[in-house]
Amino acid sequence: MFKNIINVNYINKISLILFFFIVFLLLNNLKKEKFKNIKNNSRKLIYLCCFLKEKYIKEVELLVKSIFEFGKINNNTDILIITDYKLKKKFDKLKISKNRKIKFFILDDIKNIEDACFSRYRIINYNKLQLYNKILYLDTDIIISNELKSIFNINPKKFIVLKESYFGHKFHGGLYFPDKIKRKKIHSFSSGIIYFKNTKDNIKTFQKVLDMKNNKNTIIDKFVFDQPVLNYILFNEKKYDNISFGNLVENNPQKLVNQVICHFPGGVGSYKYGKMNKFYNIIKLQKKIHDFLTNYKFKEKLELDYFYE
């Protein structure tokens, strides 16, 4: 009888081990399938963050309007606004929020500018992130001036960013890089525009940015906040590409050529919004003139064809 009890206990233990092993295999397989599905889908996500002050809502509204008017996104592309409950109520009153492409992700623990700047990396906690393959982060002080397919046609093997200054500059990791890197004057980048693929590895990289921010030993620059941290991490991981955007992205453009993303860093409040709004209206006017001339030439051609028949 004692022998039988031992045998039963032994069998139970083996069964339990097998059960947990099977559960582990199933969960691991589900995880692999999740990232396999992400890799195979064609959905894209544009996201931006808006916190602390209502004045930023005007910038977001103008940016979103420019995406719809000039960016010409297709049905496979959504726009996600990361904000808090208070500002969400303000957004709900705007016409742009009625568009089915607009989604919201609520973070209600943003207490200061530092939290707000690092909120862009918390996209990794968005519960529908697995639906998207290519992801484009945009600062709110941006106007889209041409079709975004020119951006999304680029295959981002690394984090694609806008070239700016050099690694070790005050705004680009000056607190973190050793002098030997600073002396090399290697081109760094802005964290205002980040284009990347939704991969397990890239999600880990964003988590490293958040971990560095939350480390009590990390000194955070109180002017540009997240940008030096991202520069430091992507440089060390060799995961940045500040070349592929080429002329498609430009800081403070003076005229409209072939840019797709027009970024207006620097300046605050009504001055910044004024610059954005002025450029938005210039684009709108140029598009109208272009459409008029195109239609006029087409009409003229039709009349000539009719005349020579």
N, C-alpha and C positions, 0 to 999 in steps of 0.2 A: 504493500500500500504506500509506504514511504517513497519507494522507487517511482511509483506512478505519479505521485505529487510532484517529484523532481522533474519527471518527463513533461508533465503538463506545464509547469512553470517555464521550462526551457523552450517548449513550443510557443508559449505565449510571448516570450521575449523575442524569439526569432520572428514571429508574426508582426510584432510591433516595429521591429527594425525594418522589416520588408515594407511595411505600410508607410513609414516615414521616408524611406528611400524612393518609393513610387511617387509619393506626394512631391518630393524634391525634384524628381525628373519631370513631372508634369508642370510644375511652376517654372522650372528652368526652360522648358519647351515653349510655354506661353510667353515668356519674356523674349525669347528669340523670335517667335512669330510676330510679336508686337513690333519689333524693330525691322523685321523683314517686310511687314506690311507698310511701315512708314517709308522704307526705301523704295517700294514699288508704287506708292501712290504719287499723284501729281498735284496734290493740294498745297496751297501756299498761304502763309500767314504774314500779314504786316501788323506790327504792334507798336504801341507807344504808351507812355506813362504820363499821368497828370495828377498831381497832388498839391496839397497845402494852400494854393491861392486860386481864386476863381478866374483871375486874369488869364491864366494859362488855357482856360476853356476856349477863349477866342482863337488862340493859336491852333489848338486842336481842330476846331471847327473849320478854319481856313485850310489847314493841311488836308483834312478829310475831303473837303470840297474839291481841292486840287487833284486828289487821287481819283475821284469819280469823274471829274471833268477832263483832265489831261492824261491821267495814268491809264485809263481805260482797262481796268482790271476785269478779268473774266469770272465766270461762275465758280471757278475752282479756288478763288482767292477771297479770304476774309480779312477784316480789320478788327483787331482786338485793342480795346482801351483799358489799360490797367489803372484803376483809380480807387477812391474810397466811397463809402455810402453817401457821404455828404455831397461830394461833387457829382456822384452818379445821379442824384436827384436833379441837379442842374442840367446834366447832359440829357436827361429824359425829356426835357422841354424843347430840345433842339430838333430841327427837321432831320439832321443827319442820323439821329438815333433810331429813326423809324425804318431805316434801310436794313433789310434782313442780313446784309453782309457785316453789319456792326455787331460786335460781341463785347461783353464786359467781363473783366476779372477783378474782383474786389479784394483789396488788401486794406484792412482797417487798423494796422499797427504802425503806420508811417507817421513818425513824430517830428521829423526835422528834414532839412535839405539832404543830409547825408543818407538817411533812409530812402528818400525819394530818388536820389541818383542811383543808388544800388538796386532799386526796385526792378530795373530792366533785366537783371539777372535772375529774378524770381519767376520769370516766365517758365522756368523748369518745373514749377509747382502748379502750373495751369492744368486742370484735370482733363482738358480736351487736346492737349498738345500732341498726342499720338495720332491725331487726324491729319497732321501736316508734315510735309517733307521739307520744303524750303521755307526759311523764316527770315524776315527782314525787320530789324528794329530801326525806328526813326525817332530822333528828337522831335519835340513839338515845334521848334523854330525852323521848319522845313516847308518848302513848296515843291510839289511834283509838277514838272513842266512838260514832260513827254511820256510816251507809253512805257509803263513799267516792265513790259515784256523784254526790253533791252537789258534790264537788270536780271530778271528771272531766267533768261536764256543762258546766263553764266552759270557754269557748274561749280559751286563752291567747295573745293577740296579742303580749304582751310577757312578760317573766319576772314571774310573779305571786308576790308575797312578802308577809310579814306586817309591817304598819306598826309602827314602833318608833322612838322618839326623833326626832332630826333630823340632817340631813347636816352633818358637821363636829363632831358630838359625839365625844368620845374613842373610843367604840366604833364609830363610824360615819363614819370617814374624817377624824378630827381632824388627822391628820398630813399629809393630802393636800389638803384643801379650803382655798381662800383665805378670808380674813376676811369678804369681801363675801357669800359663800355662807353662812358660819356665822351671820352676823347675820340672815339671812332666816328662819331656823328652819323650813326645809322638811322635812316628815316623811320620815324615812329608813326603813330596814327591817332585819329580822333575816335572817341567812343560814342559819338553822336549818330553814327550809322554803322550797323553791324549786320552782315548778311551771312547766313550759315545754314548748314543742313541739320536736320533734327536727328542726331545720332547719339548713341549712348556715351561716346567719348566726349562729344561737345557739351552734353549735359553735365558731365563730370567736371569739365573745365569751368563752366559757369558756377558750379558748386564750390570750386576752389576759390573763385573770386569772392563769393559770399563768406567762405570760411576765413579768408584773409582779412576781410572787413570786420568780422566778428572776433578775430583774435585780439585780445587786450594789448598785445605787444606791438600791433600794427599802428603806425602813425599815419593817419589819413589827412591828406592835403585838404584844407578847408576852403579851397577855391574851386578845384575841379573834382574833388572827391573820388569818384570811381575810376576815372580815366587812367591815372598812374598805375593803379592796381591791375587793370586789364592789360595795359602795356607791358607791365612786368611779367605777368603770368603767360601771356601769349608769346612774348619774346623767348622766355625760358623753355616753353614747350614747342617752339618753332611752328606755331599754328596760326600765324597771321599772314595775310596776303594784302599788301597795300598798293598793289599794281593793277589788278584786274578791273577795277572800276574805271580806270583811264579817265577820259573826259566826260564820262556819264554823270559824275558827281563833282560838285564844285562848292567851295565856301565863298559866301558873299559875291555872287556873280554880278557883273556890271551890265551884261547884256545876255539875251537869250540866243544860244546857238543850238547845240545838240544835247545840252545837259538834260538829265532826267530827274536828278535829285539836286535841288538848290538849297543849301544850308546857310542859315544866317546866324552864326554864333557871335557872341559879343553884344553888348548893349542890353538894356533891360526894358521891361514894361511897354509903354505906348510907343517908344522909339523903335524897338525891335519889331513890334506888331506892324508899325507904320511901314517899315522896310519890306516886310513880308507882303503886306497888302498891296503896296505899290507894284511890286514885282508880279504878283498874282494878276493885277489888272493889266499890266504890260503884256503878259502871256495871253490873256483873254483877248485883248485887242489884236495882237499879232495873229492869233488863230482865226479871228473873224475876218481879217484882211486876207489871209491865206485862203480861207474857204470862199470868200467873195471872188477873188481872182481866179481860183480854180473853176468855180461855177461859171464865171464870165467867159473864160477861155473855152470851156466845154460847150456853152451856149453858142459862142461865136463859131466854133467848129461845126456845130449842127447846122447853123444858118448857111455857112459856106458850102457844106455838103449838099444842102437842099438847092442852093443857087446853081451848082455845077451839074445837078442831075439832068 
